[in-house]
Amino acid sequence: MQLKAIVIPDRRLNPFRRLPQKQNAMQKQTNLTLSLVLTLCLSSVFSLRSQVNLEALYTVWQDQTQSDSIRVKAYSDYIWDGYLYSQPDSAFILAEELVSFGLDHHYARAQFAGYTLQGVSWVNRSDYQKTLDYYLRALNVAKRMGNSTALAIAHNNVGSIYHNEGDYTQALDHYIKSLEYNDPRQIGPTLNNIGTIYMNQNNYSKALEYCIRSLDLNRQKGDQGAVAATLTKMGAIYRELEDYSNSLDNYSQSLEIFQQLDHKTGIADTYNSLGLLYQRQGEYPKALDFHEKGLTYYEQLGDKNGMALSANNIGEIYLKQKDYNKALAYCQRGYDLSVSFHSLVRKRASCSCLYDTHKALGNGDKALLYLEQLNAVEDSLNSQETAKKLQQMEFQAEARTIQEAHEAEVRQKEKTKNISLIIGGFFLLLAGAFYIRWRYVRQSKASIQIEKERSENLLLNILPEEIARELKEKGKADARDFEMVSILFTDFKDFTEQGSRLSAAELVNEINSCFEAFDAIIEKYGIEKIKTIGDAYMAAGGLPVPSDDSVKNTVLAALEMQEFISKRKSEIGPGRKHAFEMRAGIHTGPVVAGIVGVKKFQYDIWGDTVNTASRVESSGQPGLVNISQTTYELLSDDPDLTFESRGKIEVKGKGEMEMYFVSKASV
């Protein structure tokens, strides 16, 4: 499942001055007008296709026969494409379903997706404290998963919030961590964000370098939203470099993409950027028109950050036109908004505008007040520390390059030196070398064999033998589909209540005694242990090597587990505090099996069969083995087993299901 990473748009306020134009103004406006007309023609077709696509995504999410990963991916895209930027309140509520799904199904990727989407919904409402809260939740889930893509996304997203708040040093820390995971799908957005920081430091050549790298990567992976955001950024860089023709071209391309995607925030950001472009050239009526369009979009979205940005920019234009009353009104609005969501970047722009406006009006006391606040904000933004961190990042990259070159040169010199020494002493050492080698082989062969056997046994404790063999031969083990696997779940009745009466040592010893016995039982019947989760034990019959008797063997193993628990309870005696009772449930059907993780990897299985088996277990009764209709039909003619029909049982998320208690036939 792939989520989009956050890309910081071009949202900075710059000094405005009249500069020479490098392209005829009428020609530029004509090009932009043609682009907008073409975009409007395409947008109606795109809107129809988008609606159909959203319905298809929701249908996949509702289809419980699909795997968890496919359903979660579809629902994430449904929320992102259909609601996140147009109805962020609704997106937040819908994303809560993903979080609940992840908790109920022990599927961390769903939690990660839900928290990330909820964080983005708060971004679109300019509540960065709540955004940071949900992004940090997503980061914690990503750490538990150990998934490099999720970690790269999470660090980039957390960095984007510090970035928006003007804390560039913290933002860089997270961007650098994101890059360390070297995930090709996230490098592009992160490079784009680092380019924004360079732009804020007025290092435009470096900013352009990072944005060009980002644009190439985003185009390669087909991420149109990220492509548009990077084009907007490059338009801003060209604007600062006074290359107005290239600036307008990049803005026009990004606006076309954002309108096709119906990305309202992107459209608003690009309108703002076009306003800044015309503002820089002194074409204030055109600049006002674009800023007001952007402000309208931001107001519709409830984006306080965008509203503050547009208000400050409009105030600056009125200030340039010496319409001080309107300048004061808009810049004061920008100031109030920036204070409401704690943005130092927006507050800096507002204070600068209010200082200049009050100064022009002769309001000395108020001008001084905003000048003091402006100085305080500048100190808080700590641009020197940011520049230092950027220099350190570049220095470390250059140092690595120099170090690698130096090490290569040293290796070459050492190689030449060693060759000379080897030739000179070859004949002298040849006989001794053979003797030493013979002794070494003789002495170490036994210890190597011991270590090899230890490694083999350790690997077989973690993975099935066939999977371990494939992993050693190929360096990886491919996921496989199995059509007929019997999934066994067990758990202890009232475990939490019973466990509260035991010390930690007693509880661990009791569970360990039970699970050691279960391990021996499933080995006896050729069943594969999958994992334990707290007091739950999960095993599967029929994989990794399918067999004709796997269904029956799984049932026999479950019955023997119940016999062990009953016998242990009678041995402990009535009324003893650690006498557990256990439920057991089995369902048979198709699954996908494979290795997950890089560190502490494990063999695991997925599919609706697993979820159904868990529901069958939870619907059972202590001391008995509960099976589904599917498992019963496969064993109903077996003379060694007897069955008791339970009728239809209401099951959470499944409706009514036929279930049976199974036991050994009387001799």
C-alpha positions in Angstrom: 0.0 0.0 0.0 1.4 3.3 -1.0 0.5 6.7 0.5 1.4 10.1 -0.9 4.1 12.1 1.0 3.5 15.8 1.8 5.2 18.3 -0.5 5.6 21.9 0.8 4.1 24.3 -1.8 5.6 27.7 -2.7 4.1 29.9 0.1 6.6 32.6 0.9 6.3 36.4 0.8 9.1 38.2 -0.9 10.1 41.8 -1.3 8.4 43.2 -4.4 10.0 45.6 -6.9 9.7 46.5 -10.5 12.2 44.5 -12.6 12.9 44.2 -16.3 10.6 41.7 -18.1 12.1 39.1 -20.4 8.9 38.3 -22.3 6.2 40.3 -23.8 3.4 40.7 -21.2 0.6 40.2 -23.7 2.2 37.0 -25.0 2.5 35.6 -21.5 -1.1 36.3 -20.7 -2.2 34.7 -24.0 -0.3 31.6 -23.2 -1.8 31.4 -19.8 -5.3 32.0 -21.1 -5.0 29.2 -23.7 -3.7 26.9 -21.0 -6.7 27.6 -18.7 -9.2 27.1 -21.6 -7.7 23.7 -22.4 -7.8 22.7 -18.8 -11.5 23.6 -18.4 -12.3 21.5 -21.5 -10.5 18.5 -20.0 -11.7 18.9 -16.5 -15.4 17.9 -17.2 -14.2 14.6 -18.8 -11.8 14.0 -15.9 -14.5 14.7 -13.3 -16.8 12.0 -14.8 -13.9 9.4 -14.8 -13.0 10.4 -11.3 -16.5 9.7 -10.0 -16.5 6.3 -11.6 -13.1 5.5 -10.2 -14.2 6.5 -6.6 -17.2 4.2 -6.8 -14.9 1.4 -7.9 -12.5 2.0 -5.0 -15.4 2.0 -2.5 -16.7 -1.3 -3.9 -13.3 -2.9 -3.4 -13.2 -1.7 0.2 -16.7 -3.2 0.8 -15.7 -6.5 -0.7 -14.6 -8.7 2.2 -13.4 -11.5 -0.1 -10.4 -9.2 -1.0 -7.2 -9.3 1.0 -6.7 -6.7 3.8 -3.9 -5.0 1.8 -6.0 -4.5 -1.3 -9.0 -3.2 0.7 -7.0 -0.8 2.7 -5.2 0.5 -0.4 -8.5 1.1 -2.2 -10.1 2.9 0.8 -7.1 5.1 1.3 -7.2 6.1 -2.3 -11.0 6.7 -2.0 -10.5 9.1 0.9 -7.5 10.8 -0.6 -8.9 11.3 -4.1 -12.5 11.9 -3.1 -12.5 13.9 0.2 -9.2 14.9 1.5 -8.8 18.2 -0.3 -12.4 19.1 -0.9 -14.1 17.8 2.4 -11.3 17.4 5.0 -13.9 17.0 7.9 -15.4 14.0 6.1 -12.0 12.7 5.2 -11.1 12.6 8.9 -14.2 10.7 9.9 -13.7 8.2 7.0 -10.0 7.7 8.0 -11.1 6.7 11.5 -12.5 3.5 9.9 -9.0 2.6 8.7 -7.6 3.1 12.2 -10.4 0.9 13.7 -9.9 -1.7 10.9 -6.2 -1.8 11.7 -6.8 -2.3 15.4 -9.5 -5.0 14.9 -7.5 -7.0 12.3 -4.0 -6.4 13.9 -3.0 -4.7 10.5 -0.6 -1.9 11.3 -0.6 -0.6 7.7 -4.3 0.4 8.0 -3.5 2.3 11.2 -0.6 4.0 9.5 -2.8 5.0 6.6 -5.6 6.2 8.8 -3.4 8.4 11.0 -1.6 9.9 8.0 -4.9 10.8 6.3 -6.2 12.3 9.5 -3.1 14.4 9.8 -3.4 15.7 6.2 -7.1 16.6 6.9 -5.9 18.8 9.7 -3.2 20.3 7.4 -6.1 21.4 5.1 -7.7 23.0 8.1 -4.5 24.8 9.2 -4.4 23.1 12.6 -0.7 22.2 12.7 -0.7 21.1 16.3 -3.3 18.4 15.6 -1.6 17.6 12.3 1.6 17.0 14.2 -0.2 14.8 16.7 -1.6 12.4 14.1 1.7 12.4 12.0 3.6 11.4 15.2 1.0 8.6 15.7 1.7 7.4 12.2 5.5 7.6 12.8 5.1 5.5 15.9 3.1 2.9 14.0 5.8 3.0 11.2 8.5 2.3 13.7 6.6 -0.7 15.0 6.1 -2.0 11.5 9.8 -1.4 10.6 8.7 -0.6 7.1 11.2 1.7 5.3 8.6 3.2 3.0 6.2 4.1 5.9 9.2 5.5 7.9 10.3 7.6 4.9 6.7 9.0 4.5 6.2 9.6 8.2 9.5 11.5 8.7 8.9 13.6 5.6 5.4 14.4 6.8 6.5 15.4 10.4 9.2 17.5 8.8 6.6 19.3 6.7 4.8 20.5 9.8 7.9 21.9 11.4 8.7 23.4 8.0 5.3 25.2 7.9 5.8 26.5 11.4 9.2 27.9 10.4 11.2 25.4 12.5 13.6 24.6 9.7 16.2 22.9 11.8 13.7 20.3 13.1 12.2 20.0 9.6 15.7 19.2 8.1 16.3 16.6 10.8 13.2 14.7 9.7 13.9 15.2 5.9 17.4 13.8 6.3 16.0 10.8 8.2 13.5 10.3 5.4 16.3 10.2 2.8 18.3 7.8 4.9 15.7 5.1 4.1 16.5 5.5 0.4 12.9 4.7 -0.6 12.6 5.7 -4.3 9.0 6.6 -4.0 9.6 9.2 -1.2 12.9 10.7 -2.3 11.3 13.0 -4.8 8.9 14.8 -2.3 11.6 15.0 0.3 14.1 16.6 -2.1 11.4 19.1 -3.1 10.9 20.1 0.5 14.7 20.5 1.1 14.7 22.7 -2.0 12.1 24.9 -0.3 14.3 25.4 2.7 17.2 26.4 0.4 14.8 28.8 -1.3 13.9 30.3 2.0 17.6 30.8 2.6 17.9 32.6 -0.8 20.2 29.9 -2.1 18.3 29.6 -5.4 20.9 27.5 -7.3 20.8 24.8 -4.7 17.0 25.0 -4.5 16.7 24.5 -8.2 19.2 21.6 -8.1 17.0 19.8 -5.5 13.8 20.6 -7.4 15.1 19.3 -10.7 16.1 16.0 -9.0 12.7 15.8 -7.4 10.8 16.5 -10.7 12.7 13.7 -12.5 11.9 11.2 -9.7 8.2 12.2 -9.5 7.8 11.9 -13.2 9.4 8.5 -13.2 6.9 7.2 -10.6 3.9 8.9 -12.2 3.0 11.0 -9.2 1.2 13.9 -10.9 0.4 15.8 -7.7 4.1 15.8 -6.7 5.0 16.8 -10.2 2.7 19.8 -10.1 4.0 20.9 -6.6 7.6 20.7 -7.9 6.7 22.7 -11.0 5.1 25.4 -8.7 8.3 25.5 -6.7 10.5 25.8 -9.8 8.3 28.6 -11.0 9.0 30.5 -7.7 12.8 29.9 -8.1 12.8 31.2 -11.7 10.8 34.2 -10.4 13.5 35.0 -7.9 16.1 34.6 -10.6 14.1 37.1 -12.7 13.5 34.5 -15.4 9.8 35.4 -15.7 9.2 33.4 -18.9 10.2 30.1 -17.3 8.4 31.0 -14.1 5.1 31.6 -16.0 5.6 28.4 -18.0 6.1 26.2 -14.8 3.1 27.8 -13.1 0.9 27.2 -16.1 1.9 23.5 -16.2 1.3 23.0 -12.5 -2.1 24.8 -12.6 -3.2 22.5 -15.5 -2.3 19.4 -13.5 -3.9 20.6 -10.3 -7.1 21.5 -12.1 -7.2 18.0 -13.8 -6.7 16.4 -10.4 -9.3 18.8 -8.8 -6.6 19.5 -6.2 -8.1 22.6 -4.6 -5.2 23.4 -2.3 -2.8 23.0 -5.3 -5.0 25.3 -7.4 -5.0 27.9 -4.6 -1.3 27.7 -4.1 -0.6 28.2 -7.9 -3.0 31.2 -8.1 -1.1 32.7 -5.2 2.2 32.0 -7.0 0.9 33.6 -10.2 -0.1 36.6 -8.1 3.4 36.9 -6.7 4.8 36.7 -10.2 2.8 39.6 -11.5 3.3 41.4 -8.1 7.0 41.2 -8.6 6.7 42.8 -12.1 4.5 45.6 -10.8 1.4 44.4 -12.6 -0.8 44.9 -9.5 -4.3 44.5 -11.0 -3.4 41.0 -12.4 -1.7 40.2 -9.1 -4.7 41.2 -7.1 -7.0 39.1 -9.4 -4.9 35.9 -8.8 -4.5 36.5 -5.1 -8.3 37.0 -4.6 -8.9 33.8 -6.6 -6.5 32.0 -4.3 -8.1 33.5 -1.2 -11.5 32.3 -2.3 -10.3 28.7 -2.6 -8.5 28.9 0.8 -11.7 30.2 2.4 -13.7 27.4 0.9 -11.2 24.9 2.3 -11.0 26.6 5.7 -7.2 26.7 5.2 -6.1 29.4 7.7 -2.5 29.2 6.5 -3.5 29.9 2.9 -5.9 32.7 4.0 -3.1 34.4 6.0 -0.8 34.0 3.0 -3.3 35.6 0.6 -4.3 38.3 3.0 -0.7 39.3 3.6 0.0 39.4 -0.2 -3.1 41.5 -0.9 -2.1 43.8 1.9 1.4 44.3 0.4 -0.2 45.2 -3.0 -2.4 47.8 -1.4 0.6 49.1 0.5 2.5 49.5 -2.7 -0.5 51.4 -4.2 -0.6 53.6 -1.0 -4.1 52.5 -0.2 -3.1 52.2 3.5 -6.6 51.5 4.9 -7.1 48.4 2.8 -3.4 47.4 3.4 -4.0 47.7 7.1 -7.2 45.6 7.0 -5.7 42.7 5.0 -2.4 42.6 6.9 -4.2 42.7 10.2 -6.3 39.8 9.1 -3.2 37.9 8.1 -1.7 38.7 11.5 -4.8 37.5 13.4 -4.9 34.3 11.4 -1.1 33.6 11.9 -1.5 34.0 15.6 -4.5 31.6 15.7 -2.5 28.7 14.3 1.0 29.7 15.5 2.8 30.2 12.2 6.0 32.2 12.6 6.4 32.5 8.8 3.0 34.1 8.3 3.4 36.3 11.4 6.7 37.6 10.0 5.1 38.7 6.8 2.1 40.3 8.7 4.4 42.2 11.1 6.5 43.5 8.2 3.4 44.7 6.4 1.8 46.2 9.5 5.1 48.0 10.4 5.4 49.5 7.0 1.7 50.5 6.9 1.7 52.1 10.3 4.9 53.9 9.6 3.4 55.3 6.4 0.4 56.5 8.3 2.5 58.1 11.0 1.5 55.7 13.7 4.9 55.6 15.4 3.9 53.6 18.5 2.1 50.9 16.6 4.9 50.8 14.0 7.4 50.2 16.8 5.3 47.5 18.3 5.2 45.5 15.1 8.9 46.1 14.5 9.7 44.6 17.8 7.5 41.6 17.1 9.1 41.2 13.7 12.6 41.1 15.3 11.4 38.5 17.8 10.0 36.3 15.0 13.2 36.6 13.0 15.2 35.4 16.1 12.8 32.5 16.6 13.1 31.4 12.9 16.9 31.2 13.6 17.9 31.4 9.9 21.6 31.1 10.9 21.1 27.7 12.5 19.2 26.5 9.4 22.0 27.7 7.1 24.5 25.9 9.3 22.5 22.6 9.2 22.3 22.9 5.4 26.0 23.4 5.2 26.6 20.4 7.4 24.4 18.3 5.2 26.2 19.3 2.1 29.6 19.0 3.8 28.8 15.5 5.0 27.8 14.5 1.4 31.1 16.0 0.0 33.1 14.5 2.8 31.7 11.0 2.0 32.7 11.5 -1.6 36.2 12.6 -0.7 36.5 9.8 1.9 35.4 7.1 -0.6 37.9 8.4 -3.2 40.7 8.4 -0.6 39.8 4.9 0.5 39.9 3.7 -3.1 43.3 5.2 -3.6 44.6 3.7 -0.4 43.2 0.3 -1.4 45.0 0.5 -4.7 48.3 1.4 -3.1 47.9 -1.4 -0.5 47.1 -3.8 -3.3 50.3 -2.9 -5.2 52.4 -3.2 -2.0 50.9 -6.5 -1.1 51.5 -8.0 -4.5 55.2 -7.1 -4.2 55.5 -8.6 -0.8 53.7 -11.8 -1.9 55.9 -12.3 -4.9 59.1 -11.8 -2.8 58.1 -14.2 0.0 56.1 -16.6 -2.0 58.5 -19.5 -2.2 59.6 -19.0 1.4 56.1 -19.2 2.8 54.6 -21.7 0.4 55.4 -24.8 2.5 54.5 -23.1 5.7 51.3 -21.9 4.3 50.2 -25.4 3.3 51.1 -26.7 6.7 49.2 -23.9 8.5 46.2 -24.3 6.2 46.1 -28.0 6.9 46.1 -27.5 10.7 43.5 -24.7 10.4 41.1 -26.7 8.4 41.5 -29.7 10.7 41.0 -27.6 13.9 38.2 -25.4 12.7 36.1 -28.0 10.7 34.4 -29.3 13.8 33.6 -25.8 15.2 32.3 -24.6 11.8 30.0 -27.7 11.7 28.7 -26.9 15.1 28.0 -23.3 14.3 26.3 -24.3 11.0 24.0 -26.7 12.8 23.1 -24.0 15.4 22.3 -21.6 12.5 20.2 -24.3 10.8 18.3 -25.0 13.9 17.7 -21.4 14.7 16.4 -20.7 11.2 14.1 -23.8 11.4 12.7 -22.5 14.7 11.7 -19.3 12.8 10.7 -20.6 9.4 9.2 -23.8 7.9 11.9 -26.1 6.5 10.9 -25.6 2.8 10.9 -21.8 3.2 14.2 -21.8 5.0 15.7 -23.8 2.2 14.4 -21.4 -0.4 15.7 -18.4 1.5 19.2 -19.9 1.7 19.3 -20.9 -2.0 17.7 -17.7 -3.5 18.3 -15.1 -0.8 14.6 -14.5 -0.6 11.4 -16.5 -0.4 8.5 -15.6 -2.6 4.9 -15.3 -1.3 2.7 -18.2 -2.3 -1.0 -18.8 -2.7 -2.6 -21.9 -1.0 -6.1 -23.0 -1.9 -6.8 -25.3 1.0 -5.3 -24.4 4.4 -6.9 -25.1 7.8 -6.3 -22.2 10.2 -6.4 -23.0 14.0 -6.8 -20.4 16.6 -6.9 -20.9 20.4 -7.1 -18.5 23.3 -7.8 -18.7 27.0 -11.2 -17.8 28.6 -11.1 -14.7 30.9 -7.3 -14.4 30.4 -7.1 -10.8 31.6 -9.1 -11.6 34.8 -7.1 -14.8 35.5 -3.8 -13.2 34.7 -4.4 -10.3 37.2 -4.4 -12.9 40.0 -0.9 -14.2 39.0 2.5 -12.6 39.4 4.4 -11.8 36.2 6.6 -14.9 36.6 3.7 -17.2 37.3 1.8 -15.9 34.3 4.7 -16.3 31.9 5.5 -19.8 33.2 1.9 -21.0 32.8 1.5 -19.7 29.3 5.0 -21.1 28.4 4.0 -24.6 29.7 0.8 -24.5 27.6 2.5 -23.3 24.5 5.4 -25.8 24.8 2.8 -28.6 24.9 1.0 -27.1 21.9 4.3 -26.9 19.9 4.9 -30.7 20.5 1.3 -31.5 19.5 1.4 -29.6 16.2 4.8 -31.2 15.4 3.2 -34.6 16.0 0.4 -33.9 13.5 2.6 -32.0 10.9 0.9 -28.7 11.5 2.9 -25.4 11.0 3.0 -22.9 13.9 2.4 -19.4 12.7 2.7 -17.2 15.8 1.5 -16.4 19.3 -0.2 -13.1 20.1 -0.6 -12.7 23.9 -2.6 -15.6 25.0 -3.7 -16.6 21.4 -2.0 -19.4 19.6 -2.2 -19.7 15.8 -1.3 -22.6 13.6 -2.1 -23.8 10.0 -2.4 -27.2 8.4 -1.6 -27.7 4.7 1.4 -25.4 4.3 4.1 -24.8 3.2 3.6 -28.4 1.8 0.0 -29.2 1.1 -1.3 -32.7 2.1 -4.5 -34.7 1.8 -4.9 -35.3 5.6 -4.0 -31.7 6.7 -7.6 -30.8 7.6 -8.2 -33.9 9.8 -4.7 -33.5 11.4 -5.5 -29.9 12.3 -8.7 -31.0 14.0 -7.0 -33.8 15.8 -4.3 -31.4 17.0 -6.9 -29.0 18.3 -8.7 -31.8 20.2 -5.4 -33.0 21.8 -4.7 -29.4 22.9 -8.1 -29.3 24.6 -7.3 -32.6 26.3 -4.0 -31.2 27.5 -5.7 -28.1 29.0 -8.5 -30.2 30.7 -5.9 -32.6 32.1 -3.7 -29.7 33.4 -6.8 -28.1 35.1 -7.6 -31.3 36.9 -4.0 -31.7 38.0 -3.9 -28.2 39.4 -7.1 -28.8 41.2 -10.4 -26.8 41.6 -10.3 -23.3 42.7 -6.6 -22.8 41.9 -5.9 -19.3 40.6 -4.0 -20.3 37.4 -6.3 -23.0 36.0 -7.1 -21.8 32.5 -9.9 -22.8 30.2 -9.5 -22.5 26.4 -11.5 -22.0 23.2 -10.4 -23.4 19.9 -11.7 -22.7 16.4 -10.9 -23.9 12.8 -11.8 -22.7 9.4 -10.5 -23.9 6.0 -9.9 -21.9 2.8 -7.4 -20.1 0.6 -4.6 -18.0 2.1 -1.4 -16.1 1.0 1.8 -17.0 2.9 5.2 -15.5 2.9 8.0 -13.8 4.9 7.4 -10.3 6.3 9.9 -7.9 7.7 13.7 -7.5 7.3 14.7 -7.4 11.0 13.0 -10.1 13.2 11.3 -11.5 10.1 8.6 -14.1 10.4 6.6 -16.4 8.3 3.0 -15.2 8.2 -0.3 -15.8 6.4 -3.1 -13.4 5.2 -6.5 -13.6 3.7 -10.2 -13.7 4.7 -9.7 -17.3 5.8 -7.6 -16.0 8.7 -10.1 -13.5 9.8 -13.0 -16.1 9.5 -11.0 -18.6 11.6 -10.5 -16.0 14.3 -14.2 -15.3 14.4 -14.9 -19.1 14.6 -12.6 -19.4 17.6 -14.2 -16.4 19.4 -17.7 -17.9 18.7 -16.8 -21.2 20.4 -17.1 -22.5 23.9 -14.3 -23.4 26.5 -13.2 -27.0 26.4 -14.6 -27.6 22.9 -13.3 -27.4 19.3 -15.6 -25.2 17.1 -15.3 -25.6 13.2 -16.9 -23.8 10.3 -19.3 -25.2 7.7 -16.4 -25.5 5.1 -14.2 -27.6 7.5 -17.2 -29.8 8.4 -18.0 -30.5 4.8 -14.5 -31.7 4.2 -14.6 -34.1 7.2 -18.3 -35.0 7.6 -17.8 -38.6 6.3 -14.8 -39.3 8.5 -15.7 -42.3 10.9 -13.1 -41.2 13.5 -15.0 -37.9 14.2 -18.4 -36.9 15.4 -20.1 -33.6 14.9 -22.7 -31.5 16.8 -24.5 -28.9 14.7 -24.8 -25.5 16.4 -27.0 -24.0 13.7 -26.4 -20.5 12.5 -24.3 -18.3 14.7 -24.2 -14.5 14.4 -20.6 -13.5 13.7 -19.2 -9.9 13.8 -18.5 -8.7 10.3 -19.7 -12.0 8.7 -23.4 -12.3 9.4 -24.8 -15.7 10.3 -22.5 -18.7 9.9 -23.1 -22.5 10.2 -20.8 -24.0 12.9 -20.2 -27.4 14.5 -18.6 -28.8 17.6 -16.3 -31.7 16.7 -15.0 -34.5 18.9 -13.4 -38.0 18.5 -15.8 -40.8 17.8 -16.4 -43.3 20.6 -14.6 -46.6 20.2 
